[in-house]
Amino acid sequence: MFTERMKNVNVGDPFAPGVDPGLQASQLQYECIMGYIESGKKDGAMVHVGGR
């Protein structure tokens, strides 16, 4: 269910109608999130939406 929901996320200006606010608000948060994703992939997790 989560994968299907994420396929329909509309990323963009958080103040625009119909746009879902993103999870990261800074470069530091982005790098932290990407680190979690890489760590999960090393442990065998699979990226379901986006990425490689």
C-alpha distance matrix in Angstrom:
0.0 3.8 5.5 5.2 6.2 8.7 10.1 11.4 13.0 16.7 18.8 22.5 25.1 23.5 26.2 25.5 23.9 20.4 19.8 17.2 19.3 18.9 18.7 22.1 25.4 27.8 28.5 28.7 25.1 24.0 26.0 24.6 20.9 22.0 23.9 20.9 19.0 22.3 22.7 19.4 20.2 23.6 22.2 20.3 16.8 15.3 14.3 11.3 12.1 15.8 18.5 20.1
3.8 0.0 3.8 5.5 5.1 6.2 8.7 10.2 10.8 14.6 16.2 19.8 22.4 20.8 23.8 23.4 22.3 18.9 17.7 14.8 16.3 15.5 15.1 18.4 21.8 24.1 24.8 24.9 21.3 20.2 22.2 20.8 17.2 18.4 20.4 17.4 15.7 19.1 19.7 16.6 17.7 21.2 20.0 18.5 14.8 13.4 12.0 9.4 9.8 13.2 15.8 17.8
5.5 3.8 0.0 3.8 5.5 5.2 6.4 9.1 10.3 14.0 15.5 19.2 22.3 21.3 24.4 23.7 22.8 19.3 17.9 15.4 17.2 16.0 15.9 18.9 22.3 24.3 24.5 25.0 21.7 19.9 21.8 20.9 17.1 17.6 19.8 17.3 14.9 17.9 19.1 16.0 16.2 19.9 19.2 17.2 13.6 11.3 9.5 6.3 6.6 10.3 13.1 14.8
5.2 5.5 3.8 0.0 3.8 5.5 5.3 7.0 9.4 12.9 15.2 18.9 21.9 21.1 23.8 22.6 21.2 17.5 16.8 14.8 17.4 16.9 17.6 20.7 23.8 26.1 26.6 27.4 24.1 22.3 24.6 23.9 20.1 20.7 23.2 20.8 18.4 21.5 22.8 19.8 19.9 23.6 23.0 20.8 17.3 14.8 12.8 9.3 8.8 12.1 15.4 17.2
6.2 5.1 5.5 3.8 0.0 3.8 5.5 5.5 6.8 10.5 12.8 16.4 19.1 17.8 20.4 19.5 18.1 14.5 13.7 11.5 14.0 13.9 14.7 18.1 21.0 23.7 24.7 25.4 21.9 20.6 23.2 22.5 18.7 19.9 22.5 20.1 18.2 21.6 22.9 20.2 20.8 24.5 24.0 22.3 18.6 16.5 14.2 11.2 9.9 12.7 16.1 18.5
8.7 6.2 5.2 5.5 3.8 0.0 3.8 5.3 5.2 8.9 10.4 14.2 17.1 16.3 19.3 18.6 17.9 14.5 12.8 10.4 12.4 11.5 12.3 15.3 18.4 20.7 21.3 22.3 19.0 17.2 19.8 19.4 15.7 16.5 19.4 17.4 15.2 18.6 20.2 17.8 18.2 22.0 21.9 20.4 16.7 14.5 11.5 9.0 6.9 9.3 12.6 15.3
10.1 8.7 6.4 5.3 5.5 3.8 0.0 3.8 5.8 8.7 10.8 14.5 17.8 17.7 20.5 19.1 18.3 14.7 13.4 12.0 14.5 13.8 15.2 17.8 20.7 22.8 23.2 24.6 21.6 19.3 21.8 21.9 18.2 18.4 21.5 19.8 17.2 20.1 22.2 19.8 19.5 23.3 23.6 21.6 18.1 15.2 12.2 9.2 6.6 8.6 12.3 14.7
11.4 10.2 9.1 7.0 5.5 5.3 3.8 0.0 3.8 6.3 9.4 12.8 15.8 15.4 17.9 16.1 14.9 11.2 10.5 9.6 12.8 13.0 15.1 17.9 20.3 22.9 23.8 25.4 22.3 20.4 23.3 23.5 19.9 20.5 23.7 22.1 19.9 23.0 25.1 22.8 22.9 26.6 26.8 25.1 21.4 18.8 15.7 12.9 10.2 11.7 15.4 18.1
13.0 10.8 10.3 9.4 6.8 5.2 5.8 3.8 0.0 3.8 6.2 9.7 12.6 12.0 14.8 13.6 12.9 9.6 7.8 6.3 9.1 9.2 11.6 14.3 16.5 19.3 20.4 22.1 18.9 17.2 20.4 20.6 17.2 18.2 21.5 20.1 18.3 21.5 23.6 21.7 22.1 25.8 26.1 24.9 21.2 19.0 15.7 13.5 10.5 11.3 14.6 17.9
16.7 14.6 14.0 12.9 10.5 8.9 8.7 6.3 3.8 0.0 3.8 6.6 9.5 9.7 12.2 10.4 10.2 7.2 5.1 5.4 8.4 9.1 12.3 14.4 15.9 18.7 20.0 22.2 19.4 17.6 21.0 21.7 18.6 19.5 23.0 22.2 20.4 23.5 25.9 24.4 24.6 28.2 28.9 27.8 24.3 21.9 18.4 16.5 13.1 13.0 16.1 19.5
18.8 16.2 15.5 15.2 12.8 10.4 10.8 9.4 6.2 3.8 0.0 3.8 7.2 7.8 10.9 10.0 11.1 9.2 5.8 5.7 6.8 6.6 10.0 11.4 12.6 15.1 16.4 18.8 16.3 14.4 17.9 19.0 16.2 17.0 20.7 20.3 18.8 21.7 24.2 23.2 23.5 26.9 28.0 27.3 23.8 21.8 18.1 17.0 13.4 12.5 14.9 18.5
22.5 19.8 19.2 18.9 16.4 14.2 14.5 12.8 9.7 6.6 3.8 0.0 3.8 6.0 8.6 7.7 9.9 9.3 6.0 7.3 7.5 7.9 11.5 12.0 12.1 14.5 16.0 18.8 16.9 15.2 18.8 20.2 18.0 18.8 22.5 22.5 21.3 24.0 26.6 26.0 26.4 29.6 30.9 30.4 27.1 25.1 21.4 20.6 17.0 15.5 17.6 21.2
25.1 22.4 22.3 21.9 19.1 17.1 17.8 15.8 12.6 9.5 7.2 3.8 0.0 3.8 5.4 5.4 8.7 9.5 6.7 8.4 7.7 9.1 12.5 12.7 11.7 14.3 16.5 19.3 17.5 16.6 20.2 21.5 19.8 21.0 24.4 24.6 23.9 26.6 29.0 28.6 29.3 32.3 33.6 33.4 30.0 28.3 24.7 24.0 20.5 19.1 21.0 24.7
23.5 20.8 21.3 21.1 17.8 16.3 17.7 15.4 12.0 9.7 7.8 6.0 3.8 0.0 3.8 5.6 8.1 8.8 5.9 6.5 4.9 7.4 10.6 11.4 10.5 13.9 16.6 18.7 16.5 16.2 20.0 20.7 18.9 20.8 23.9 23.6 23.3 26.3 28.3 27.8 28.9 31.9 32.8 32.7 29.3 27.9 24.5 23.7 20.5 19.7 21.7 25.5
26.2 23.8 24.4 23.8 20.4 19.3 20.5 17.9 14.8 12.2 10.9 8.6 5.4 3.8 0.0 3.8 6.5 8.9 7.4 9.1 8.2 11.2 14.2 14.9 13.5 16.7 19.7 21.8 19.8 19.8 23.5 24.2 22.6 24.5 27.6 27.3 27.1 30.1 32.0 31.6 32.7 35.8 36.5 36.5 33.0 31.6 28.1 27.2 23.9 23.2 25.4 29.1
25.5 23.4 23.7 22.6 19.5 18.6 19.1 16.1 13.6 10.4 10.0 7.7 5.4 5.6 3.8 0.0 3.8 6.4 5.8 8.9 9.5 12.4 15.9 16.9 16.0 19.1 21.6 24.1 22.0 21.4 25.1 26.0 24.0 25.6 28.9 28.6 27.9 30.9 33.1 32.3 33.1 36.4 37.2 36.8 33.3 31.4 27.9 26.5 23.1 22.4 24.9 28.5
23.9 22.3 22.8 21.2 18.1 17.9 18.3 14.9 12.9 10.2 11.1 9.9 8.7 8.1 6.5 3.8 0.0 3.8 5.6 8.7 10.5 13.8 17.2 18.9 18.5 21.9 24.4 26.6 24.2 23.6 27.4 27.9 25.6 27.3 30.6 29.8 29.0 32.2 34.2 33.1 33.9 37.3 37.9 37.2 33.5 31.6 28.2 26.4 23.1 23.0 25.9 29.4
20.4 18.9 19.3 17.5 14.5 14.5 14.7 11.2 9.6 7.2 9.2 9.3 9.5 8.8 8.9 6.4 3.8 0.0 3.8 6.6 9.6 12.5 15.9 18.1 18.5 21.9 24.1 26.2 23.4 22.5 26.2 26.6 23.9 25.5 28.8 27.8 26.6 29.9 32.0 30.5 31.2 34.8 35.2 34.3 30.6 28.5 25.1 23.1 19.9 20.2 23.3 26.7
19.8 17.7 17.9 16.8 13.7 12.8 13.4 10.5 7.8 5.1 5.8 6.0 6.7 5.9 7.4 5.8 5.6 3.8 0.0 3.8 6.3 8.9 12.5 14.4 14.9 18.2 20.3 22.4 19.7 18.8 22.5 23.0 20.4 21.9 25.3 24.5 23.5 26.7 28.8 27.6 28.3 31.7 32.4 31.7 28.0 26.1 22.6 21.0 17.8 17.6 20.4 23.9
17.2 14.8 15.4 14.8 11.5 10.4 12.0 9.6 6.3 5.4 5.7 7.3 8.4 6.5 9.1 8.9 8.7 6.6 3.8 0.0 3.8 6.3 9.4 12.0 13.1 16.5 18.7 20.3 17.3 16.5 20.2 20.3 17.5 19.4 22.6 21.4 20.6 24.0 25.8 24.5 25.5 28.9 29.3 28.8 25.1 23.5 20.2 18.7 15.8 16.0 18.7 22.3
19.3 16.3 17.2 17.4 14.0 12.4 14.5 12.8 9.1 8.4 6.8 7.5 7.7 4.9 8.2 9.5 10.5 9.6 6.3 3.8 0.0 3.8 6.7 8.9 9.6 13.1 15.7 17.1 14.2 14.0 17.7 17.7 15.4 17.7 20.7 19.8 19.5 22.8 24.4 23.6 25.0 28.1 28.6 28.6 25.0 23.9 20.6 19.8 17.0 16.8 18.9 22.7
18.9 15.5 16.0 16.9 13.9 11.5 13.8 13.0 9.2 9.1 6.6 7.9 9.1 7.4 11.2 12.4 13.8 12.5 8.9 6.3 3.8 0.0 3.8 5.7 7.4 10.6 12.6 14.0 11.0 10.3 14.1 14.2 11.8 13.9 17.0 16.3 16.0 19.2 21.0 20.4 21.7 24.7 25.4 25.5 22.1 21.1 17.8 17.5 14.8 14.2 15.8 19.6
18.7 15.1 15.9 17.6 14.7 12.3 15.2 15.1 11.6 12.3 10.0 11.5 12.5 10.6 14.2 15.9 17.2 15.9 12.5 9.4 6.7 3.8 0.0 3.8 6.7 9.5 11.4 11.8 8.3 8.4 11.8 11.2 8.9 11.7 14.3 13.3 13.7 16.9 18.2 17.8 19.6 22.3 22.8 23.4 20.1 19.7 16.8 17.1 15.0 14.7 15.7 19.3
22.1 18.4 18.9 20.7 18.1 15.3 17.8 17.9 14.3 14.4 11.4 12.0 12.7 11.4 14.9 16.9 18.9 18.1 14.4 12.0 8.9 5.7 3.8 0.0 3.8 5.7 7.7 8.4 5.3 5.6 9.2 9.3 8.1 10.6 13.1 13.1 13.8 16.5 18.0 18.4 20.0 22.3 23.3 24.2 21.3 21.0 18.1 19.0 16.8 15.7 16.0 19.5
25.4 21.8 22.3 23.8 21.0 18.4 20.7 20.3 16.5 15.9 12.6 12.1 11.7 10.5 13.5 16.0 18.5 18.5 14.9 13.1 9.6 7.4 6.7 3.8 0.0 3.8 7.2 8.4 6.6 7.7 11.0 11.5 11.3 13.5 15.8 16.3 17.3 19.6 21.1 21.9 23.4 25.6 26.8 27.8 25.0 24.7 21.7 22.6 20.2 18.8 19.1 22.6
27.8 24.1 24.3 26.1 23.7 20.7 22.8 22.9 19.3 18.7 15.1 14.5 14.3 13.9 16.7 19.1 21.9 21.9 18.2 16.5 13.1 10.6 9.5 5.7 3.8 0.0 3.8 5.3 5.3 6.3 8.8 10.0 10.8 12.5 14.4 15.7 16.9 18.6 20.2 21.5 22.9 24.6 26.2 27.5 25.1 25.0 22.2 23.6 21.4 19.6 19.1 22.3
28.5 24.8 24.5 26.6 24.7 21.3 23.2 23.8 20.4 20.0 16.4 16.0 16.5 16.6 19.7 21.6 24.4 24.1 20.3 18.7 15.7 12.6 11.4 7.7 7.2 3.8 0.0 3.8 5.5 5.0 6.2 8.6 9.9 10.5 12.2 14.4 15.3 16.3 18.2 20.0 21.0 22.4 24.4 25.8 23.8 23.7 21.0 22.9 20.8 18.6 17.5 20.3
28.7 24.9 25.0 27.4 25.4 22.3 24.6 25.4 22.1 22.2 18.8 18.8 19.3 18.7 21.8 24.1 26.6 26.2 22.4 20.3 17.1 14.0 11.8 8.4 8.4 5.3 3.8 0.0 3.8 5.4 5.2 6.2 8.7 10.0 10.6 12.6 14.4 15.4 16.5 18.6 20.1 21.2 22.8 24.7 22.9 23.4 21.2 23.4 21.8 20.0 18.7 21.3
25.1 21.3 21.7 24.1 21.9 19.0 21.6 22.3 18.9 19.4 16.3 16.9 17.5 16.5 19.8 22.0 24.2 23.4 19.7 17.3 14.2 11.0 8.3 5.3 6.6 5.3 5.5 3.8 0.0 3.8 5.5 5.0 6.2 8.6 9.8 10.7 12.5 14.3 15.4 16.7 18.6 20.1 21.3 23.0 20.7 21.1 18.8 20.7 19.1 17.8 17.0 20.0
24.0 20.2 19.9 22.3 20.6 17.2 19.3 20.4 17.2 17.6 14.4 15.2 16.6 16.2 19.8 21.4 23.6 22.5 18.8 16.5 14.0 10.3 8.4 5.6 7.7 6.3 5.0 5.4 3.8 0.0 3.8 5.4 5.2 6.2 8.6 10.0 10.7 12.3 14.2 15.5 16.6 18.5 20.1 21.3 19.0 19.0 16.3 18.2 16.5 14.6 13.6 16.6
26.0 22.2 21.8 24.6 23.2 19.8 21.8 23.3 20.4 21.0 17.9 18.8 20.2 20.0 23.5 25.1 27.4 26.2 22.5 20.2 17.7 14.1 11.8 9.2 11.0 8.8 6.2 5.2 5.5 3.8 0.0 3.8 5.5 5.1 6.1 8.7 9.8 10.4 12.1 14.2 15.3 16.4 18.4 20.0 18.3 18.7 16.6 19.2 18.0 16.0 14.2 16.5
24.6 20.8 20.9 23.9 22.5 19.4 21.9 23.5 20.6 21.7 19.0 20.2 21.5 20.7 24.2 26.0 27.9 26.6 23.0 20.3 17.7 14.2 11.2 9.3 11.5 10.0 8.6 6.2 5.0 5.4 3.8 0.0 3.8 5.5 5.1 6.4 8.8 10.0 10.6 12.5 14.4 15.5 16.8 18.8 17.0 18.0 16.3 18.9 18.2 17.0 15.5 17.7
20.9 17.2 17.1 20.1 18.7 15.7 18.2 19.9 17.2 18.6 16.2 18.0 19.8 18.9 22.6 24.0 25.6 23.9 20.4 17.5 15.4 11.8 8.9 8.1 11.3 10.8 9.9 8.7 6.2 5.2 5.5 3.8 0.0 3.8 5.3 5.1 6.4 8.8 9.9 10.7 12.5 14.4 15.5 16.9 14.5 15.1 13.0 15.3 14.5 13.6 12.5 15.1
22.0 18.4 17.6 20.7 19.9 16.5 18.4 20.5 18.2 19.5 17.0 18.8 21.0 20.8 24.5 25.6 27.3 25.5 21.9 19.4 17.7 13.9 11.7 10.6 13.5 12.5 10.5 10.0 8.6 6.2 5.1 5.5 3.8 0.0 3.8 5.4 5.0 6.2 8.5 9.8 10.6 12.4 14.3 15.4 13.5 13.7 11.6 14.4 13.7 12.2 10.2 12.2
23.9 20.4 19.8 23.2 22.5 19.4 21.5 23.7 21.5 23.0 20.7 22.5 24.4 23.9 27.6 28.9 30.6 28.8 25.3 22.6 20.7 17.0 14.3 13.1 15.8 14.4 12.2 10.6 9.8 8.6 6.1 5.1 5.3 3.8 0.0 3.8 5.4 5.1 6.1 8.6 9.9 10.6 12.4 14.4 13.2 14.4 13.3 16.5 16.5 15.3 13.0 14.4
20.9 17.4 17.3 20.8 20.1 17.4 19.8 22.1 20.1 22.2 20.3 22.5 24.6 23.6 27.3 28.6 29.8 27.8 24.5 21.4 19.8 16.3 13.3 13.1 16.3 15.7 14.4 12.6 10.7 10.0 8.7 6.4 5.1 5.4 3.8 0.0 3.8 5.5 5.1 6.1 8.6 9.9 10.6 12.5 10.8 12.4 11.6 14.6 15.0 14.8 13.1 14.6
19.0 15.7 14.9 18.4 18.2 15.2 17.2 19.9 18.3 20.4 18.8 21.3 23.9 23.3 27.1 27.9 29.0 26.6 23.5 20.6 19.5 16.0 13.7 13.8 17.3 16.9 15.3 14.4 12.5 10.7 9.8 8.8 6.4 5.0 5.4 3.8 0.0 3.8 5.4 5.1 6.2 8.7 9.9 10.7 8.5 9.2 8.1 11.2 11.8 11.4 9.6 10.9
22.3 19.1 17.9 21.5 21.6 18.6 20.1 23.0 21.5 23.5 21.7 24.0 26.6 26.3 30.1 30.9 32.2 29.9 26.7 24.0 22.8 19.2 16.9 16.5 19.6 18.6 16.3 15.4 14.3 12.3 10.4 10.0 8.8 6.2 5.1 5.5 3.8 0.0 3.8 5.4 5.1 6.2 8.7 9.9 9.1 10.1 9.7 13.4 14.2 13.3 10.6 10.8
22.7 19.7 19.1 22.8 22.9 20.2 22.2 25.1 23.6 25.9 24.2 26.6 29.0 28.3 32.0 33.1 34.2 32.0 28.8 25.8 24.4 21.0 18.2 18.0 21.1 20.2 18.2 16.5 15.4 14.2 12.1 10.6 9.9 8.5 6.1 5.1 5.4 3.8 0.0 3.8 5.5 5.2 6.4 8.9 8.6 11.0 11.6 15.1 16.5 16.3 14.0 14.1
19.4 16.6 16.0 19.8 20.2 17.8 19.8 22.8 21.7 24.4 23.2 26.0 28.6 27.8 31.6 32.3 33.1 30.5 27.6 24.5 23.6 20.4 17.8 18.4 21.9 21.5 20.0 18.6 16.7 15.5 14.2 12.5 10.7 9.8 8.6 6.1 5.1 5.4 3.8 0.0 3.8 5.4 5.0 6.4 5.1 7.8 9.0 12.2 14.2 14.7 13.0 13.1
20.2 17.7 16.2 19.9 20.8 18.2 19.5 22.9 22.1 24.6 23.5 26.4 29.3 28.9 32.7 33.1 33.9 31.2 28.3 25.5 25.0 21.7 19.6 20.0 23.4 22.9 21.0 20.1 18.6 16.6 15.3 14.4 12.5 10.6 9.9 8.6 6.2 5.1 5.5 3.8 0.0 3.8 5.3 5.0 4.6 6.2 7.6 11.2 13.3 13.4 11.2 10.3
23.6 21.2 19.9 23.6 24.5 22.0 23.3 26.6 25.8 28.2 26.9 29.6 32.3 31.9 35.8 36.4 37.3 34.8 31.7 28.9 28.1 24.7 22.3 22.3 25.6 24.6 22.4 21.2 20.1 18.5 16.4 15.5 14.4 12.4 10.6 9.9 8.7 6.2 5.2 5.4 3.8 0.0 3.8 5.4 7.2 9.5 11.4 15.0 17.1 17.0 14.4 13.2
22.2 20.0 19.2 23.0 24.0 21.9 23.6 26.8 26.1 28.9 28.0 30.9 33.6 32.8 36.5 37.2 37.9 35.2 32.4 29.3 28.6 25.4 22.8 23.3 26.8 26.2 24.4 22.8 21.3 20.1 18.4 16.8 15.5 14.3 12.4 10.6 9.9 8.7 6.4 5.0 5.3 3.8 0.0 3.8 5.9 9.3 11.9 15.0 17.7 18.4 16.4 15.4
20.3 18.5 17.2 20.8 22.3 20.4 21.6 25.1 24.9 27.8 27.3 30.4 33.4 32.7 36.5 36.8 37.2 34.3 31.7 28.8 28.6 25.5 23.4 24.2 27.8 27.5 25.8 24.7 23.0 21.3 20.0 18.8 16.9 15.4 14.4 12.5 10.7 9.9 8.9 6.4 5.0 5.4 3.8 0.0 3.8 6.6 9.9 12.6 15.7 16.7 15.0 13.6
16.8 14.8 13.6 17.3 18.6 16.7 18.1 21.4 21.2 24.3 23.8 27.1 30.0 29.3 33.0 33.3 33.5 30.6 28.0 25.1 25.0 22.1 20.1 21.3 25.0 25.1 23.8 22.9 20.7 19.0 18.3 17.0 14.5 13.5 13.2 10.8 8.5 9.1 8.6 5.1 4.6 7.2 5.9 3.8 0.0 3.8 6.8 9.3 12.4 13.8 12.7 12.0
15.3 13.4 11.3 14.8 16.5 14.5 15.2 18.8 19.0 21.9 21.8 25.1 28.3 27.9 31.6 31.4 31.6 28.5 26.1 23.5 23.9 21.1 19.7 21.0 24.7 25.0 23.7 23.4 21.1 19.0 18.7 18.0 15.1 13.7 14.4 12.4 9.2 10.1 11.0 7.8 6.2 9.5 9.3 6.6 3.8 0.0 3.8 6.1 9.3 10.8 10.1 9.2
14.3 12.0 9.5 12.8 14.2 11.5 12.2 15.7 15.7 18.4 18.1 21.4 24.7 24.5 28.1 27.9 28.2 25.1 22.6 20.2 20.6 17.8 16.8 18.1 21.7 22.2 21.0 21.2 18.8 16.3 16.6 16.3 13.0 11.6 13.3 11.6 8.1 9.7 11.6 9.0 7.6 11.4 11.9 9.9 6.8 3.8 0.0 3.8 5.9 7.1 6.8 7.0
11.3 9.4 6.3 9.3 11.2 9.0 9.2 12.9 13.5 16.5 17.0 20.6 24.0 23.7 27.2 26.5 26.4 23.1 21.0 18.7 19.8 17.5 17.1 19.0 22.6 23.6 22.9 23.4 20.7 18.2 19.2 18.9 15.3 14.4 16.5 14.6 11.2 13.4 15.1 12.2 11.2 15.0 15.0 12.6 9.3 6.1 3.8 0.0 3.8 6.8 8.3 9.0
12.1 9.8 6.6 8.8 9.9 6.9 6.6 10.2 10.5 13.1 13.4 17.0 20.5 20.5 23.9 23.1 23.1 19.9 17.8 15.8 17.0 14.8 15.0 16.8 20.2 21.4 20.8 21.8 19.1 16.5 18.0 18.2 14.5 13.7 16.5 15.0 11.8 14.2 16.5 14.2 13.3 17.1 17.7 15.7 12.4 9.3 5.9 3.8 0.0 3.8 6.7 8.7
15.8 13.2 10.3 12.1 12.7 9.3 8.6 11.7 11.3 13.0 12.5 15.5 19.1 19.7 23.2 22.4 23.0 20.2 17.6 16.0 16.8 14.2 14.7 15.7 18.8 19.6 18.6 20.0 17.8 14.6 16.0 17.0 13.6 12.2 15.3 14.8 11.4 13.3 16.3 14.7 13.4 17.0 18.4 16.7 13.8 10.8 7.1 6.8 3.8 0.0 3.7 6.6
18.5 15.8 13.1 15.4 16.1 12.6 12.3 15.4 14.6 16.1 14.9 17.6 21.0 21.7 25.4 24.9 25.9 23.3 20.4 18.7 18.9 15.8 15.7 16.0 19.1 19.1 17.5 18.7 17.0 13.6 14.2 15.5 12.5 10.2 13.0 13.1 9.6 10.6 14.0 13.0 11.2 14.4 16.4 15.0 12.7 10.1 6.8 8.3 6.7 3.7 0.0 3.8
20.1 17.8 14.8 17.2 18.5 15.3 14.7 18.1 17.9 19.5 18.5 21.2 24.7 25.5 29.1 28.5 29.4 26.7 23.9 22.3 22.7 19.6 19.3 19.5 22.6 22.3 20.3 21.3 20.0 16.6 16.5 17.7 15.1 12.2 14.4 14.6 10.9 10.8 14.1 13.1 10.3 13.2 15.4 13.6 12.0 9.2 7.0 9.0 8.7 6.6 3.8 0.0
